[in-house]
């Protein structure tokens, strides 16, 4: 295939303007982020995690304190119960040795 040769136009537009990259910075400057808004957003995102961890730590602390107190209380109650049982047995044995009170129904 023989294509007829095309003639180039006499004038071909070209980019002749020189662009200084430093001048682009003034037009394309990024706006500074609103620090307080970012802080607030991050705090809102982190708050549920913080609250969950706080609840976990609170529950752990309560379990630890209750376990310690439970040991103390159960030990004291056991000692009291032992004392009451001992006293009840002593009282029961002592009353067996005493003469029966006279029957007041006669």
C-alpha positions in Angstrom: 0.0 0.0 0.0 1.4 3.1 -1.0 0.0 6.1 1.0 0.5 9.5 -0.2 2.9 11.4 1.9 1.3 13.9 4.1 2.8 17.3 4.4 3.4 18.5 7.9 1.8 21.8 8.7 4.1 24.8 8.7 3.4 25.6 12.3 3.4 23.0 15.1 2.4 24.4 18.5 4.8 23.6 21.3 5.0 24.3 25.0 7.3 27.2 25.3 6.4 28.5 28.7 8.9 27.6 31.4 7.3 26.6 34.7 9.2 27.3 37.8 8.4 24.4 40.3 8.8 26.8 43.2 5.9 28.8 42.0 3.7 25.7 42.1 4.0 25.4 45.9 2.2 28.7 46.4 -0.8 27.6 44.4 -1.0 24.0 45.5 -0.3 24.5 49.2 -2.0 22.0 51.4 -4.1 23.4 54.2 -2.8 22.6 57.6 -5.0 20.0 59.4 -7.1 21.2 62.3 -5.2 19.6 65.1 -8.0 19.9 67.7 -10.5 18.3 65.3 -8.0 15.4 64.6 -7.5 14.9 68.4 -11.2 14.8 68.9 -11.7 12.3 66.2 -8.9 10.0 67.4 -10.3 10.3 71.0 -13.8 9.2 69.8 -12.3 6.2 68.0 -10.1 5.2 71.0 -12.8 5.9 73.7 -14.6 2.5 73.3 -11.4 0.6 73.5 -10.3 2.6 76.6 -13.7 2.0 78.3 -13.6 -1.7 77.6 -10.0 -2.0 79.1 -11.1 0.2 82.1 -14.0 -2.2 82.7 -11.8 -5.2 82.4 -9.3 -3.7 84.9 -12.1 -2.8 87.3 -13.5 -6.3 87.2 -10.1 -7.8 87.8 -9.5 -5.4 90.7 -12.9 -6.2 92.3 -12.3 -10.0 91.9 -8.8 -9.6 93.6 -10.1 -7.5 96.4 -13.2 -9.7 97.0 -11.1 -12.9 97.0 -8.8 -11.4 99.6 -11.7 -10.2 101.8 -13.5 -13.5 101.2 -10.6 -15.4 102.7 -10.5 -13.1 105.7 -14.3 -13.3 106.3 -14.6 -17.0 105.8 -11.7 -17.6 108.2 -13.3 -15.4 110.8 -16.7 -17.0 110.3 -15.2 -20.4 110.6 -13.5 -19.5 113.8 -16.8 -18.1 115.2 -18.7 -21.2 114.2 -16.1 -23.4 115.8 -16.5 -21.3 119.0 -20.3 -21.5 118.9 -20.2 -25.3 118.3 -17.7 -25.8 121.1 -19.8 -23.7 123.5 -23.0 -25.5 122.5 -21.4 -28.9 123.2 -20.0 -27.7 126.5 -23.4 -26.3 127.5 -25.1 -29.5 126.4 -22.7 -31.7 128.4 -22.9 -29.4 131.4 -26.7 -29.5 131.4 -26.7 -33.3 131.5 -24.7 -33.3 134.7 -27.2 -30.9 136.4 -30.3 -32.2 138.0 -33.4 -31.7 135.9 -35.5 -28.8 137.0 -38.7 -29.7 138.8 -41.7 -30.1 136.5 -43.8 -27.0 137.0 -46.9 -28.7 135.5 -47.7 -30.8 138.6 
